[in-house]
Amino acid sequence: KEYGGMGKDNLSYAIEIEEISRVCASTGITLAAHISLASYPIFAKGTEEQKKRYLTPLARGEKIGSFGLTEPNAGSDAAGTETTAKKEGDEWIINGSKRFITNGSYADVIVFTATEDKTKRSHGITAFIVEKGTPGFTPGRKEDKMGLRGSNTAELLFDNCRLPDENRLGERFEGFKVFMETLDGGRISIGALALGIAQGAFDRVVEWIKKKSEEGIPLKKDQYIQRTVSDMATEIEAARHLIYSAAEKKDKGENITKEGAMAKLYASEIGTRVAMRAIDIMGYDGLTEAFPVERYLRDIKLMEIGEGTSEVQRIVISRQILGR
């Protein structure tokens, strides 16, 4: 609240993303990138001056935020950042590019990573803040995506972009740690997005089933349909409990690396399964734009990829249980 926000907790935030994504995941991911990926690291690691300058207009909704991690050669391997930062006096000279950045074309404030020494991998990375209109920084090509087509996704290009040291976020060489902590919360966001998509697809197919009859017999009396619907509902509810539990743990200040990865992994895979089953039940109707189920299927695929693929989540979970 002290920076212009509503003062809600992480559980409330997860529910909000879920409910918005139940209707439009493009809007959901736009909001999620703004809050959990752009605003959170400034709140968690920013100086008081950075919070007043950047976080306050972000929290009030006066400006849009973005998060620049993914690169052409550094996707799930965040330690492989190739965008460079060279210290020159009290300034940093940034060169490189980011790709697949949500809100990239129109974000006013972008939190991003750059490295001083690629050979040091995660130990050479520092986090920075850049504003739209900064000389040497421009949004690049917009992506023409399969799903989430209402969400802006674009490149970020840095060409001798000069930033004062006051734009450094957190300590020098601590950028990887800043972003890993941010991604822990980001996985809850992706899980909530996936949950909303799954619930939206489920709502539509249930509505369709109730209206359909086959040879005079209501489709809802078919035992295969009954079994499939019950499985879908149970899996959605299990995903919801995982996500809400992870959000509550975050509110308590507990480590959520494992729980966030579990929530994101399960919800995204369940979301894909629910959307596929919905189309299987609806047949040709499910493939047409007359029903939004085909959009839900296109949108859900990113949830299995964003914030690290399902296999990355399994590695994160196993390391939390077994150690590295």
ChimeraX attribute file (.defattr): number of C-alpha atoms within 10 A of each C-alpha:
attribute: neighborCount
match mode: 1-to-1
recipient: residues
	/A:1	10
	/A:2	10
	/A:3	17
	/A:4	14
	/A:5	14
	/A:6	10
	/A:7	11
	/A:8	9
	/A:9	13
	/A:10	21
	/A:11	18
	/A:12	14
	/A:13	18
	/A:14	25
	/A:15	20
	/A:16	19
	/A:17	27
	/A:18	27
	/A:19	20
	/A:20	20
	/A:21	25
	/A:22	23
	/A:23	17
	/A:24	23
	/A:25	28
	/A:26	20
	/A:27	18
	/A:28	27
	/A:29	25
	/A:30	21
	/A:31	22
	/A:32	26
	/A:33	22
	/A:34	25
	/A:35	23
	/A:36	23
	/A:37	25
	/A:38	26
	/A:39	28
	/A:40	19
	/A:41	22
	/A:42	22
	/A:43	17
	/A:44	14
	/A:45	15
	/A:46	21
	/A:47	16
	/A:48	11
	/A:49	10
	/A:50	18
	/A:51	20
	/A:52	16
	/A:53	12
	/A:54	24
	/A:55	27
	/A:56	20
	/A:57	20
	/A:58	23
	/A:59	23
	/A:60	14
	/A:61	14
	/A:62	9
	/A:63	16
	/A:64	23
	/A:65	30
	/A:66	29
	/A:67	27
	/A:68	26
	/A:69	26
	/A:70	23
	/A:71	22
	/A:72	12
	/A:73	13
	/A:74	16
	/A:75	20
	/A:76	16
	/A:77	15
	/A:78	20
	/A:79	20
	/A:80	19
	/A:81	28
	/A:82	23
	/A:83	23
	/A:84	23
	/A:85	26
	/A:86	16
	/A:87	15
	/A:88	11
	/A:89	8
	/A:90	9
	/A:91	17
	/A:92	21
	/A:93	17
	/A:94	25
	/A:95	20
	/A:96	18
	/A:97	24
	/A:98	27
	/A:99	24
	/A:100	22
	/A:101	24
	/A:102	27
	/A:103	26
	/A:104	29
	/A:105	19
	/A:106	16
	/A:107	20
	/A:108	19
	/A:109	25
	/A:110	24
	/A:111	23
	/A:112	24
	/A:113	29
	/A:114	26
	/A:115	28
	/A:116	21
	/A:117	18
	/A:118	17
	/A:119	10
	/A:120	13
	/A:121	17
	/A:122	20
	/A:123	18
	/A:124	21
	/A:125	29
	/A:126	25
	/A:127	27
	/A:128	25
	/A:129	23
	/A:130	20
	/A:131	17
	/A:132	15
	/A:133	11
	/A:134	12
	/A:135	13
	/A:136	15
	/A:137	21
	/A:138	19
	/A:139	22
	/A:140	17
	/A:141	15
	/A:142	17
	/A:143	16
	/A:144	11
	/A:145	15
	/A:146	12
	/A:147	18
	/A:148	23
	/A:149	16
	/A:150	13
	/A:151	20
	/A:152	22
	/A:153	24
	/A:154	21
	/A:155	23
	/A:156	23
	/A:157	20
	/A:158	21
	/A:159	14
	/A:160	17
	/A:161	19
	/A:162	21
	/A:163	22
	/A:164	16
	/A:165	14
	/A:166	14
	/A:167	18
	/A:168	23
	/A:169	24
	/A:170	19
	/A:171	13
	/A:172	15
	/A:173	19
	/A:174	17
	/A:175	25
	/A:176	23
	/A:177	17
	/A:178	21
	/A:179	22
	/A:180	14
	/A:181	17
	/A:182	20
	/A:183	21
	/A:184	22
	/A:185	24
	/A:186	24
	/A:187	28
	/A:188	35
	/A:189	34
	/A:190	34
	/A:191	33
	/A:192	36
	/A:193	35
	/A:194	38
	/A:195	35
	/A:196	31
	/A:197	34
	/A:198	34
	/A:199	26
	/A:200	25
	/A:201	28
	/A:202	24
	/A:203	15
	/A:204	16
	/A:205	25
	/A:206	16
	/A:207	10
	/A:208	19
	/A:209	18
	/A:210	12
	/A:211	11
	/A:212	13
	/A:213	14
	/A:214	9
	/A:215	6
	/A:216	7
	/A:217	10
	/A:218	13
	/A:219	18
	/A:220	18
	/A:221	12
	/A:222	12
	/A:223	10
	/A:224	12
	/A:225	15
	/A:226	12
	/A:227	10
	/A:228	14
	/A:229	21
	/A:230	12
	/A:231	13
	/A:232	21
	/A:233	15
	/A:234	11
	/A:235	19
	/A:236	22
	/A:237	15
	/A:238	15
	/A:239	26
	/A:240	24
	/A:241	12
	/A:242	21
	/A:243	30
	/A:244	21
	/A:245	18
	/A:246	30
	/A:247	28
	/A:248	17
	/A:249	17
	/A:250	21
	/A:251	12
	/A:252	11
	/A:253	9
	/A:254	11
	/A:255	13
	/A:256	20
	/A:257	21
	/A:258	19
	/A:259	24
	/A:260	30
	/A:261	31
	/A:262	24
	/A:263	29
	/A:264	34
	/A:265	28
	/A:266	23
	/A:267	33
	/A:268	30
	/A:269	20
	/A:270	22
	/A:271	33
	/A:272	24
	/A:273	16
	/A:274	30
	/A:275	27
	/A:276	19
	/A:277	20
	/A:278	28
	/A:279	21
	/A:280	14
	/A:281	18
	/A:282	19
	/A:283	11
	/A:284	9
	/A:285	16
	/A:286	24
	/A:287	16
	/A:288	13
	/A:289	10
	/A:290	9
	/A:291	17
	/A:292	18
	/A:293	28
	/A:294	20
	/A:295	22
	/A:296	32
	/A:297	26
	/A:298	16
	/A:299	25
	/A:300	29
	/A:301	18
	/A:302	20
	/A:303	28
	/A:304	24
	/A:305	18
	/A:306	18
	/A:307	25
	/A:308	22
	/A:309	18
	/A:310	20
	/A:311	12
	/A:312	16
	/A:313	24
	/A:314	16
	/A:315	15
	/A:316	20
	/A:317	19
	/A:318	13
	/A:319	13
	/A:320	13
	/A:321	10
	/A:322	7
	/A:323	8
	/A:324	8
